[in-house]
Amino acid sequence: MSEFTESQLVIEEIITEIECITHSETENKFVPEIETMKLVETSIKQLCANQDIVAAFTINDEENEDDSDVIVVMDGHGHNVAVDVLKNIQDLPHHFKKVDVPESLQQLIDIEVNKKKKELDAKVYVSGTSYRDYMRSKISDRDIRGSGATLSFAKIKRNVLTKNVKIVLEWLGDSPIMVFINGELVFQSETHHASNESEIKRLKDKRLLESTEKGSGGFRVVNEDTIESNPGNYVIFKYGTSLAVTRSLGHNRITDIETQKHTIECSTEDDVKVLIFSDGVGDMLNMDIDLEKLKHYSAEELVDLAETRWKQVWNYGPTRTRFPSNGYDDCCCAMWWQKRV
């Protein structure tokens, strides 16, 4: 198993395996051999904040004694205190064997952040050094409430004997999941952000919402050369914490960490592609012009496309503009692809 580094969390970065499924003669009818290729790939480019996390690995289901492929994307935001915990997990598969994955990850965040805060609070100011730097080195309650990450993952179990493929999807936040079967988009995850009216209602029902406010920024891609203004909304949680996402890991549990779930079953004879990416990739896509790319591109090609668009010159109304380098978003993508050959 690979070790997790601070800059990139990847297990089994590229896995390629070819399986030949041979069908026997049935009722004197010969069914030709079917060959499938499984690709599992991750790609990441930390373009600005260094807060994206991507992983791919295999875990054993102890109940059914079957292996499951897992692909994961976590997109950090705000202060680094919770994000750093997630980036430095030494045994990420352990958490994905749990029934409640986000709760397992959140408990780790709670423990590690509290430990770090106590260590820094115990440090004594040294006379003659910068008092401002000394205070900045501490972790405040506001820092903790302002630090979190999305979580989107897929567990895929494939049985070549029964020819069944089971895909279990879970997500918190706005890191998209897309599933294609035989070239058709059959699933796209609902976005957990403040512009989703059903999410706002859910927060009100759970009494987690203080208020909402309109953002001043935001954009959307119109075509490969043009963007337009598209301001988003923000949710105000208790203590005045303002977030674009409505569900998230971290944030001292002021948001909801109950994942939304979806299960898809198909066949080992299908062409099946599962994509998960951070919004650094998603924000640079337009489904009207990029759907074919999503069907055929690798994870690396999608991340490269997003990076190119972040750094290009755009038509914006009557002017030409580009994003400042400190305005790029980190980009990552995880892909599971059962491809017929």
ZADREN-866801 format. One record per residue: residue in three letters; x negated, z negated, y negated of N, C-alpha, C in turn; residue number from 0. Coordinates in pm, whole numbers. Layout:
! ZADREN-866801
> rest  nu  nw  nv  cau  caw  cav  cu  cw  cv  nr
> ALA  X  Z  Y  X  Z  Y  X  Z  Y  NUM
...
! end
This chain:
! ZADREN-866801
> rest  nu  nw  nv  cau  caw  cav  cu  cw  cv  nr
> MET  -85  0  119  0  0  0  -88  0  -124  0
> SER  -52  81  -221  -129  87  -344  -109  -39  -425  1
> GLU  -207  -74  -506  -190  -186  -598  -121  -137  -723  2
> PHE  -52  -227  -790  16  -191  -914  -78  -219  -1030  3
> THR  -98  -122  -1117  -181  -140  -1234  -92  -160  -1354  4
> GLU  -154  -204  -1463  -76  -231  -1585  -20  -104  -1643  5
> SER  -95  8  -1632  -52  129  -1699  46  212  -1618  6
> GLN  45  193  -1484  134  276  -1404  165  206  -1274  7
> LEU  293  193  -1242  336  128  -1120  386  234  -1025  8
> VAL  302  270  -927  337  377  -836  292  338  -696  9
> ILE  383  350  -601  346  331  -462  371  463  -391  10
> GLU  274  510  -313  286  637  -245  329  744  -345  11
> GLU  239  776  -435  273  861  -549  333  994  -506  12
> ILE  274  1059  -408  334  1183  -359  337  1174  -207  13
> ILE  456  1184  -149  470  1181  -5  530  1315  36  14
> THR  468  1384  127  524  1509  176  527  1503  327  15
> GLU  644  1527  385  649  1533  531  743  1644  572  16
> ILE  709  1709  680  791  1817  733  844  1773  868  17
> GLU  975  1783  886  1037  1749  1012  1107  1872  1068  18
> CYS  1085  1897  1194  1156  2007  1261  1266  1947  1346  19
> ILE  1389  1982  1319  1503  1933  1395  1547  2044  1489  20
> THR  1532  2022  1618  1565  2124  1716  1697  2089  1782  21
> HIS  1791  2178  1777  1921  2158  1840  1921  2224  1978  22
> SER  1972  2152  2076  1977  2206  2212  2095  2302  2226  23
> GLU  2095  2374  2338  2205  2465  2364  2333  2386  2392  24
> THR  2441  2425  2329  2569  2360  2350  2671  2465  2390  25
> GLU  2733  2445  2502  2833  2540  2554  2775  2682  2557  26
> ASN  2648  2688  2605  2577  2815  2622  2554  2890  2491  27
> LYS  2565  2815  2379  2537  2877  2249  2409  2818  2194  28
> PHE  2314  2900  2163  2186  2852  2112  2193  2838  1959  29
> VAL  2159  2719  1911  2152  2694  1767  2005  2694  1727  30
> PRO  1963  2779  1637  1821  2788  1604  1769  2660  1541  31
> GLU  1639  2645  1550  1570  2529  1495  1585  2525  1342  32
> ILE  1608  2405  1291  1620  2387  1146  1500  2306  1098  33
> GLU  1435  2354  997  1317  2287  945  1345  2235  804  34
> THR  1317  2108  782  1336  2050  649  1205  1988  603  35
> MET  1188  1984  473  1070  1923  413  1115  1813  318  36
> LYS  1059  1694  334  1093  1583  245  981  1561  145  37
> LEU  1016  1562  18  919  1538  -89  960  1413  -164  38
> VAL  867  1320  -183  890  1204  -266  778  1200  -368  39
> GLU  815  1204  -496  713  1220  -599  748  1137  -721  40
> THR  647  1082  -785  666  1014  -914  570  1073  -1016  41
> SER  611  1065  -1141  524  1110  -1251  552  1025  -1373  42
> ILE  448  997  -1450  466  911  -1568  366  949  -1676  43
> LYS  411  947  -1801  324  964  -1916  366  863  -2022  44
> GLN  276  769  -2048  302  665  -2148  264  722  -2285  45
> LEU  361  778  -2356  333  850  -2479  325  761  -2602  46
> CYS  375  637  -2592  377  554  -2712  367  405  -2680  47
> ALA  473  347  -2625  481  201  -2610  422  148  -2480  48
> ASN  394  238  -2385  338  197  -2255  432  99  -2183  49
> GLN  561  134  -2178  660  42  -2121  741  102  -2006  50
> ASP  712  225  -1964  783  283  -1851  721  236  -1720  51
> ILE  805  223  -1618  761  182  -1485  828  274  -1384  52
> VAL  751  327  -1290  806  416  -1188  741  383  -1054  53
> ALA  819  394  -946  766  360  -815  839  436  -706  54
> ALA  770  457  -594  830  514  -473  765  447  -353  55
> PHE  846  403  -257  791  335  -141  895  336  -29  56
> THR  856  286  86  946  278  202  959  132  244  57
> ILE  1081  91  272  1105  -45  319  1178  -40  453  58
> ASN  1164  -147  531  1231  -156  660  1356  -240  647  59
> ASP  1467  -186  695  1593  -259  699  1593  -341  826  60
> GLU  1572  -473  813  1557  -558  930  1685  -567  1013  61
> GLU  1800  -549  951  1927  -557  1026  1945  -436  1117  62
> ASN  1916  -317  1064  1939  -196  1141  1811  -136  1198  63
> GLU  1699  -196  1164  1568  -151  1211  1543  -6  1174  64
> ASP  1590  34  1058  1567  169  1007  1491  159  875  65
> ASP  1409  260  848  1338  264  722  1424  328  614  66
> SER  1404  285  491  1470  345  376  1364  386  275  67
> ASP  1372  508  224  1290  549  111  1353  494  -16  68
> VAL  1271  445  -106  1320  388  -231  1247  454  -347  69
> ILE  1322  498  -448  1262  545  -573  1320  461  -687  70
> VAL  1236  426  -784  1273  330  -888  1221  376  -1024  71
> VAL  1303  356  -1126  1261  370  -1265  1307  249  -1343  72
> MET  1213  189  -1419  1248  83  -1513  1188  122  -1649  73
> ASP  1271  120  -1750  1230  161  -1886  1233  38  -1975  74
> GLY  1115  -12  -2010  1106  -131  -2093  1138  -104  -2238  75
> HIS  1185  -207  -2308  1215  -194  -2450  1196  -329  -2518  76
> GLY  1170  -324  -2647  1152  -448  -2724  1015  -510  -2702  77
> HIS  1008  -642  -2714  885  -716  -2694  835  -698  -2551  78
> ASN  706  -711  -2529  648  -684  -2397  661  -799  -2298  79
> VAL  709  -916  -2339  699  -1034  -2255  764  -1016  -2117  80
> ALA  884  -963  -2109  948  -938  -1979  895  -812  -1915  81
> VAL  865  -712  -1997  814  -584  -1946  682  -605  -1872  82
> ASP  594  -689  -1926  465  -714  -1862  481  -776  -1724  83
> VAL  582  -860  -1707  607  -919  -1575  641  -809  -1475  84
> LEU  729  -718  -1514  772  -611  -1425  659  -513  -1395  85
> LYS  574  -489  -1492  463  -394  -1473  355  -449  -1381  86
> ASN  352  -580  -1363  243  -640  -1286  289  -706  -1157  87
> ILE  407  -666  -1106  454  -719  -978  362  -671  -867  88
> GLN  315  -764  -784  222  -730  -678  291  -681  -551  89
> ASP  416  -718  -530  489  -676  -409  630  -634  -448  90
> LEU  639  -518  -509  769  -470  -554  866  -446  -438  91
> PRO  823  -390  -323  919  -370  -213  989  -497  -168  92
> HIS  922  -612  -180  984  -739  -142  1118  -759  -213  93
> HIS  1122  -726  -341  1245  -746  -420  1355  -649  -379  94
> PHE  1316  -531  -332  1415  -429  -296  1467  -445  -154  95
> LYS  1418  -545  -85  1476  -584  44  1590  -684  26  96
> LYS  1601  -738  -94  1705  -838  -122  1841  -772  -137  97
> VAL  1947  -847  -109  2082  -796  -128  2110  -770  -275  98
> ASP  2065  -862  -362  2085  -850  -506  1949  -825  -571  99
> VAL  1914  -699  -584  1782  -662  -636  1761  -709  -780  100
> PRO  1855  -683  -873  1831  -726  -1011  1817  -877  -1025  101
> GLU  1892  -954  -947  1880  -1099  -955  1742  -1144  -908  102
> SER  1690  -1081  -804  1556  -1114  -756  1451  -1084  -862  103
> LEU  1462  -969  -926  1368  -933  -1032  1384  -1024  -1153  104
> GLN  1509  -1057  -1187  1534  -1143  -1303  1479  -1283  -1280  105
> GLN  1493  -1336  -1158  1439  -1468  -1129  1288  -1469  -1148  106
> LEU  1221  -1361  -1107  1076  -1351  -1129  1044  -1349  -1278  107
> ILE  1120  -1274  -1356  1099  -1271  -1501  1116  -1410  -1560  108
> ASP  1224  -1479  -1522  1249  -1614  -1573  1131  -1707  -1546  109
> ILE  1080  -1703  -1424  970  -1792  -1384  842  -1759  -1459  110
> GLU  805  -1631  -1458  677  -1591  -1516  675  -1603  -1668  111
> VAL  785  -1569  -1734  790  -1581  -1880  782  -1728  -1921  112
> ASN  856  -1813  -1852  852  -1956  -1882  712  -2013  -1861  113
> LYS  646  -1970  -1754  510  -2017  -1727  413  -1973  -1838  114
> LYS  424  -1846  -1879  337  -1794  -1985  363  -1865  -2117  115
> LYS  490  -1889  -2147  525  -1957  -2272  464  -2098  -2275  116
> LYS  472  -2171  -2164  416  -2306  -2158  265  -2305  -2175  117
> GLU  199  -2205  -2113  53  -2194  -2127  13  -2172  -2272  118
> LEU  84  -2083  -2340  49  -2053  -2479  87  -2168  -2572  119
> ASP  199  -2237  -2543  238  -2352  -2626  137  -2466  -2614  120
> ALA  69  -2472  -2499  -26  -2581  -2476  -160  -2557  -2546  121
> LYS  -185  -2435  -2591  -311  -2406  -2658  -315  -2474  -2794  122
> VAL  -429  -2531  -2827  -447  -2605  -2952  -515  -2515  -3055  123
> TYR  -466  -2522  -3178  -527  -2444  -3285  -669  -2490  -3312  124
> VAL  -760  -2393  -3324  -901  -2423  -3350  -928  -2403  -3498  125
> SER  -974  -2508  -3564  -1001  -2503  -3708  -1102  -2393  -3740  126
> GLY  -1071  -2318  -3844  -1160  -2211  -3887  -1121  -2074  -3835  127
> THR  -1031  -2069  -3740  -981  -1941  -3690  -851  -1905  -3762  128
> SER  -804  -1784  -3739  -683  -1736  -3807  -560  -1809  -3753  129
> TYR  -493  -1883  -3843  -372  -1953  -3801  -259  -1854  -3772  130
> ARG  -257  -1744  -3846  -153  -1643  -3823  -168  -1581  -3684  131
> ASP  -292  -1550  -3644  -314  -1496  -3510  -278  -1599  -3403  132
> TYR  -306  -1724  -3432  -273  -1830  -3337  -121  -1837  -3316  133
> MET  -44  -1829  -3423  101  -1834  -3411  156  -1707  -3346  134
> ARG  94  -1594  -3378  141  -1467  -3320  118  -1462  -3169  135
> SER  19  -1536  -3120  -11  -1534  -2978  94  -1608  -2895  136
> LYS  177  -1688  -2960  279  -1763  -2888  400  -1676  -2857  137
> ILE  480  -1722  -2765  603  -1651  -2728  722  -1731  -2780  138
> SER  800  -1670  -2866  917  -1737  -2922  1041  -1707  -2839  139
> ASP  1145  -1785  -2860  1273  -1757  -2793  1327  -1620  -2834  140
> ARG  1301  -1583  -2958  1345  -1452  -3006  1271  -1340  -2931  141
> ASP  1140  -1361  -2905  1064  -1262  -2828  1125  -1244  -2690  142
> ILE  1162  -1353  -2627  1218  -1349  -2492  1353  -1277  -2492  143
> ARG  1438  -1311  -2590  1569  -1245  -2598  1556  -1097  -2631  144
> GLY  1447  -1060  -2695  1429  -921  -2738  1350  -835  -2641  145
> SER  1326  -883  -2520  1244  -807  -2425  1321  -782  -2297  146
> GLY  1323  -655  -2254  1396  -624  -2131  1360  -487  -2079  147
> ALA  1431  -445  -1974  1407  -314  -1913  1530  -269  -1837  148
> THR  1554  -140  -1839  1658  -82  -1754  1612  -89  -1609  149
> LEU  1704  -66  -1518  1672  -59  -1376  1762  45  -1311  150
> SER  1702  149  -1255  1777  250  -1181  1701  279  -1052  151
> PHE  1772  274  -939  1701  299  -814  1794  361  -710  152
> ALA  1732  425  -612  1803  485  -499  1736  442  -370  153
> LYS  1818  405  -272  1771  379  -136  1828  490  -47  154
> ILE  1739  562  18  1782  676  100  1744  652  245  155
> LYS  1844  656  332  1821  637  476  1859  766  546  156
> ARG  1765  818  624  1787  947  689  1767  933  839  157
> ASN  1867  973  918  1861  964  1063  1865  1105  1121  158
> VAL  1754  1152  1175  1747  1290  1224  1823  1307  1355  159
> LEU  1856  1197  1423  1930  1206  1548  2079  1224  1522  160
> THR  2134  1144  1431  2277  1157  1396  2299  1260  1286  161
> LYS  2190  1308  1226  2194  1405  1115  2263  1348  991  162
> ASN  2259  1218  976  2323  1153  861  2220  1111  756  163
> VAL  2251  1137  631  2172  1089  518  2262  1001  432  164
> LYS  2220  877  409  2297  785  326  2215  749  203  165
> ILE  2273  773  86  2205  749  -42  2281  639  -116  166
> VAL  2217  526  -137  2277  415  -211  2211  407  -348  167
> LEU  2291  417  -453  2242  420  -591  2288  295  -665  168
> GLU  2197  237  -744  2232  123  -829  2161  139  -962  169
> TRP  2226  93  -1070  2161  107  -1200  2216  8  -1302  170
> LEU  2126  -25  -1396  2156  -105  -1516  2097  -30  -1635  171
> GLY  2173  -3  -1735  2116  58  -1856  2132  208  -1860  172
> ASP  2039  275  -1931  2056  417  -1962  1948  506  -1904  173
> SER  1887  467  -1791  1793  555  -1721  1873  637  -1620  174
> PRO  1890  768  -1643  1985  848  -1565  1945  867  -1419  175
> ILE  2048  876  -1334  2033  917  -1194  2117  1043  -1176  176
> MET  2059  1143  -1110  2132  1266  -1080  2109  1303  -934  177
> VAL  2215  1351  -868  2205  1392  -728  2258  1534  -715  178
> PHE  2177  1621  -656  2217  1758  -627  2224  1775  -475  179
> ILE  2331  1839  -427  2343  1874  -286  2372  2023  -275  180
> ASN  2282  2092  -207  2294  2238  -191  2309  2309  -325  181
> GLY  2231  2260  -423  2227  2325  -554  2338  2286  -649  182
> GLU  2428  2198  -607  2539  2155  -693  2517  2011  -739  183
> LEU  2542  1987  -867  2535  1852  -920  2658  1775  -872  184
> VAL  2637  1677  -784  2751  1603  -726  2763  1463  -785  185
> PHE  2660  1416  -856  2669  1282  -913  2576  1269  -1033  186
> GLN  2627  1203  -1137  2547  1166  -1254  2590  1027  -1297  187
> SER  2495  935  -1311  2528  796  -1339  2590  778  -1477  188
> GLU  2683  684  -1484  2743  646  -1612  2638  572  -1694  189
> THR  2635  596  -1823  2534  535  -1909  2582  402  -1963  190
> HIS  2501  301  -1946  2535  167  -1996  2474  148  -2134  191
> HIS  2540  203  -2234  2494  182  -2370  2613  162  -2464  192
> ALA  2579  133  -2590  2681  87  -2685  2777  197  -2730  193
> SER  2748  323  -2694  2840  431  -2728  2939  459  -2617  194
> ASN  2930  384  -2508  3022  397  -2395  3136  297  -2414  195
> GLU  3256  347  -2443  3369  260  -2474  3407  169  -2358  196
> SER  3393  219  -2235  3427  135  -2120  3330  17  -2107  197
> GLU  3206  38  -2148  3108  -71  -2145  3139  -175  -2253  198
> ILE  3181  -129  -2369  3218  -223  -2476  3337  -308  -2432  199
> LYS  3436  -245  -2369  3551  -321  -2318  3507  -423  -2213  200
> ARG  3416  -382  -2125  3368  -473  -2021  3299  -595  -2081  201
> LEU  3217  -572  -2184  3149  -683  -2250  3248  -777  -2319  202
> LYS  3352  -718  -2379  3455  -800  -2443  3527  -886  -2339  203
> ASP  3560  -823  -2226  3630  -896  -2119  3544  -1011  -2065  204
> LYS  3412  -991  -2063  3321  -1094  -2013  3278  -1191  -2123  205
> ARG  3326  -1168  -2244  3294  -1251  -2360  3143  -1256  -2387  206
> LEU  3079  -1142  -2369  2937  -1130  -2396  2909  -1063  -2530  207
> LEU  3012  -1003  -2588  2996  -923  -2709  3028  -1003  -2834  208
> GLU  2935  -1000  -2929  2961  -1058  -3061  3021  -953  -3154  209
> SER  2956  -834  -3158  3007  -725  -3242  2930  -597  -3207  210
> THR  2966  -488  -3272  2892  -362  -3258  2856  -312  -3397  211
> GLU  2755  -227  -3404  2719  -168  -3532  2670  -26  -3511  212
> LYS  2687  56  -3614  2646  197  -3607  2499  207  -3641  213
> GLY  2424  283  -3560  2283  305  -3588  2264  411  -3695  214
> SER  2146  413  -3753  2117  512  -3857  2037  629  -3803  215
> GLY  1975  612  -3687  1895  719  -3628  1964  780  -3508  216
> GLY  1889  854  -3431  1942  919  -3313  1951  1069  -3330  217
> PHE  1933  1140  -3219  1935  1287  -3222  1981  1337  -3086  218
> ARG  2010  1466  -3079  2033  1530  -2950  1973  1670  -2954  219
> VAL  1932  1717  -2837  1874  1850  -2824  1987  1952  -2815  220
> VAL  1985  2049  -2906  2086  2155  -2907  2041  2272  -2820  221
> ASN  1917  2314  -2838  1855  2414  -2753  1704  2390  -2753  222
> GLU  1628  2479  -2697  1485  2455  -2680  1409  2444  -2811  223
> ASP  1469  2486  -2921  1400  2483  -3050  1471  2399  -3155  224
> THR  1590  2344  -3124  1673  2282  -3227  1724  2145  -3184  225
> ILE  1717  2050  -3277  1780  1920  -3259  1875  1895  -3375  226
> GLU  1969  1802  -3356  2059  1765  -3462  2080  1614  -3462  227
> SER  2126  1561  -3572  2149  1418  -3584  2260  1374  -3490  228
> ASN  2238  1260  -3424  2339  1206  -3333  2323  1054  -3328  229
> PRO  2363  985  -3436  2343  839  -3441  2415  768  -3328  230
> GLY  2350  668  -3271  2410  589  -3165  2464  458  -3218  231
> ASN  2514  376  -3127  2566  244  -3163  2478  135  -3104  232
> TYR  2497  14  -3155  2424  -102  -3105  2522  -215  -3076  233
> VAL  2491  -290  -2972  2569  -408  -2938  2498  -530  -2993  234
> ILE  2572  -619  -3055  2517  -746  -3101  2560  -853  -3001  235
> PHE  2463  -907  -2929  2488  -1016  -2837  2472  -1149  -2910  236
> LYS  2490  -1258  -2841  2475  -1389  -2905  2332  -1407  -2954  237
> TYR  2317  -1494  -3051  2191  -1519  -3122  2153  -1401  -3210  238
> GLY  2244  -1302  -3225  2217  -1190  -3313  2128  -1083  -3254  239
> THR  2101  -1088  -3124  2017  -987  -3060  2089  -853  -3055  240
> SER  2025  -749  -3110  2082  -616  -3120  2017  -523  -3017  241
> LEU  2099  -460  -2933  2048  -371  -2828  2131  -244  -2819  242
> ALA  2066  -135  -2781  2139  -11  -2756  2203  -13  -2617  243
> VAL  2137  -80  -2521  2191  -86  -2384  2284  -205  -2369  244
> THR  2380  -192  -2278  2479  -297  -2256  2449  -379  -2130  245
> ARG  2362  -328  -2044  2317  -402  -1927  2166  -384  -1916  246
> SER  2097  -491  -1880  1951  -483  -1877  1892  -603  -1806  247
> LEU  1776  -583  -1743  1695  -695  -1701  1634  -761  -1824  248
> GLY  1593  -887  -1811  1528  -956  -1923  1626  -1013  -2022  249
> HIS  1583  -1021  -2148  1666  -1069  -2259  1722  -1210  -2237  250
> ASN  1649  -1288  -2157  1691  -1427  -2130  1836  -1433  -2080  251
> ARG  1875  -1329  -2008  2007  -1321  -1942  2125  -1314  -2038  252
> ILE  2104  -1272  -2162  2218  -1263  -2254  2302  -1139  -2227  253
> THR  2245  -1040  -2153  2324  -923  -2112  2368  -942  -1967  254
> ASP  2448  -851  -1919  2494  -854  -1781  2390  -786  -1692  255
> ILE  2356  -846  -1576  2264  -780  -1483  2335  -739  -1354  256
> GLU  2465  -718  -1361  2540  -666  -1247  2528  -514  -1245  257
> THR  2468  -462  -1138  2449  -318  -1132  2580  -246  -1105  258
> GLN  2586  -121  -1148  2691  -30  -1104  2638  40  -980  259
> LYS  2725  67  -882  2679  120  -754  2757  243  -713  260
> HIS  2690  328  -638  2756  448  -585  2684  489  -457  261
> THR  2762  530  -355  2705  572  -227  2746  716  -195  262
> ILE  2650  793  -148  2674  932  -109  2625  949  34  263
> GLU  2706  1016  116  2662  1049  252  2665  1200  270  264
> CYS  2562  1252  335  2553  1395  359  2475  1418  487  265
> SER  2425  1537  507  2362  1574  633  2214  1603  616  266
> THR  2139  1587  725  1998  1626  723  1983  1778  711  267
> GLU  2092  1850  727  2087  1996  713  2113  2041  569  268
> ASP  2148  1947  481  2172  1979  341  2042  1978  262  269
> ASP  2041  2056  155  1935  2046  55  1979  1936  -41  270
> VAL  1905  1825  -46  1946  1708  -123  1834  1668  -218  271
> LYS  1866  1654  -346  1766  1615  -446  1820  1498  -528  272
> VAL  1745  1388  -528  1780  1271  -607  1675  1256  -718  273
> LEU  1721  1253  -841  1632  1240  -957  1667  1115  -1036  274
> ILE  1566  1039  -1075  1584  927  -1168  1477  941  -1275  275
> PHE  1516  925  -1401  1416  936  -1507  1451  843  -1622  276
> SER  1350  810  -1700  1371  727  -1819  1435  811  -1928  277
> ASP  1489  745  -2031  1554  823  -2137  1455  900  -2222  278
> GLY  1325  871  -2206  1224  954  -2271  1228  1096  -2220  279
> VAL  1267  1113  -2093  1292  1246  -2036  1435  1290  -2070  280
> GLY  1531  1201  -2045  1671  1236  -2065  1705  1279  -2206  281
> ASP  1646  1214  -2305  1675  1247  -2444  1626  1386  -2483  282
> MET  1532  1441  -2404  1477  1573  -2434  1545  1685  -2355  283
> LEU  1654  1652  -2287  1724  1751  -2206  1862  1783  -2264  284
> ASN  1909  1902  -2235  2044  1944  -2266  2099  2009  -2140  285
> MET  2207  1954  -2085  2257  2001  -1956  2298  2148  -1958  286
> ASP  2335  2200  -2076  2376  2340  -2084  2259  2435  -2061  287
> ILE  2140  2392  -2099  2024  2482  -2088  1922  2436  -1985  288
> ASP  1934  2314  -1938  1829  2259  -1851  1874  2228  -1709  289
> LEU  1998  2259  -1674  2048  2224  -1542  1967  2291  -1431  290
> GLU  1932  2418  -1449  1855  2488  -1346  1716  2426  -1331  291
> LYS  1658  2380  -1441  1527  2314  -1433  1538  2187  -1350  292
> LEU  1645  2112  -1371  1664  1988  -1295  1680  2017  -1146  293
> LYS  1740  2128  -1113  1757  2164  -972  1625  2198  -905  294
> HIS  1532  2259  -980  1415  2319  -918  1282  2254  -956  295
> TYR  1275  2183  -1069  1148  2127  -1114  1108  2005  -1031  296
> SER  978  1987  -1019  924  1864  -962  931  1754  -1066  297
> ALA  902  1630  -1024  898  1518  -1118  793  1542  -1226  298
> GLU  679  1592  -1185  570  1618  -1281  610  1725  -1381  299
> GLU  676  1829  -1335  718  1936  -1426  821  1887  -1526  300
> LEU  912  1798  -1485  1011  1745  -1578  947  1655  -1683  301
> VAL  850  1574  -1642  780  1487  -1738  697  1572  -1834  302
> ASP  633  1675  -1782  555  1765  -1869  646  1834  -1970  303
> LEU  764  1877  -1926  860  1940  -2017  899  1845  -2128  304
> ALA  929  1719  -2091  970  1620  -2192  857  1595  -2291  305
> GLU  734  1582  -2241  621  1559  -2332  605  1675  -2430  306
> THR  615  1797  -2379  602  1915  -2467  707  1912  -2576  307
> ARG  830  1876  -2541  936  1876  -2641  919  1761  -2741  308
> TRP  872  1645  -2697  847  1537  -2793  744  1580  -2898  309
> LYS  648  1664  -2858  536  1696  -2947  551  1829  -3019  310
> GLN  661  1902  -2994  675  2032  -3056  737  2023  -3196  311
> VAL  739  2136  -3264  808  2147  -3393  952  2192  -3367  312
> TRP  1049  2127  -3436  1191  2153  -3413  1260  2209  -3538  313
> ASN  1362  2291  -3515  1456  2323  -3622  1550  2204  -3636  314
> TYR  1565  2156  -3760  1652  2041  -3786  1728  2069  -3914  315
> GLY  1850  2121  -3899  1924  2166  -4017  1848  2281  -4082  316
> PRO  1832  2276  -4213  1762  2385  -4282  1610  2370  -4279  317
> THR  1560  2265  -4218  1416  2237  -4223  1353  2246  -4084  318
> ARG  1221  2239  -4084  1143  2228  -3961  1081  2090  -3959  319
> THR  1081  2025  -3843  1031  1889  -3836  967  1862  -3701  320
> ARG  895  1752  -3691  842  1706  -3564  849  1554  -3561  321
> PHE  850  1497  -3441  850  1352  -3428  710  1298  -3457  322
> PRO  700  1186  -3529  568  1125  -3548  517  1073  -3414  323
> SER  385  1061  -3399  328  1019  -3271  375  880  -3230  324
> ASN  406  795  -3329  458  662  -3294  609  663  -3271  325
> GLY  668  784  -3274  811  799  -3248  841  865  -3115  326
> TYR  734  902  -3040  756  955  -2906  810  844  -2816  327
> ASP  874  883  -2708  917  785  -2608  836  808  -2481  328
> ASP  808  700  -2408  741  712  -2279  831  791  -2184  329
> CYS  769  862  -2090  843  949  -2000  802  924  -1855  330
> CYS  900  906  -1768  869  896  -1625  984  952  -1544  331
> CYS  954  989  -1420  1054  1046  -1331  1017  1015  -1187  332
> ALA  1117  983  -1106  1100  966  -962  1195  1063  -893  333
> MET  1145  1126  -786  1223  1231  -720  1218  1214  -568  334
> TRP  1333  1226  -503  1341  1236  -355  1411  1366  -325  335
> TRP  1346  1449  -243  1400  1583  -221  1389  1619  -74  336
> GLN  1504  1634  -8  1509  1689  128  1538  1838  111  337
> LYS  1437  1916  135  1442  2058  100  1439  2145  226  338
> ARG  1537  2229  241  1538  2321  354  1438  2432  331  339
> VAL  1362  2465  438  1261  2571  426  1286  2680  529  340
! end
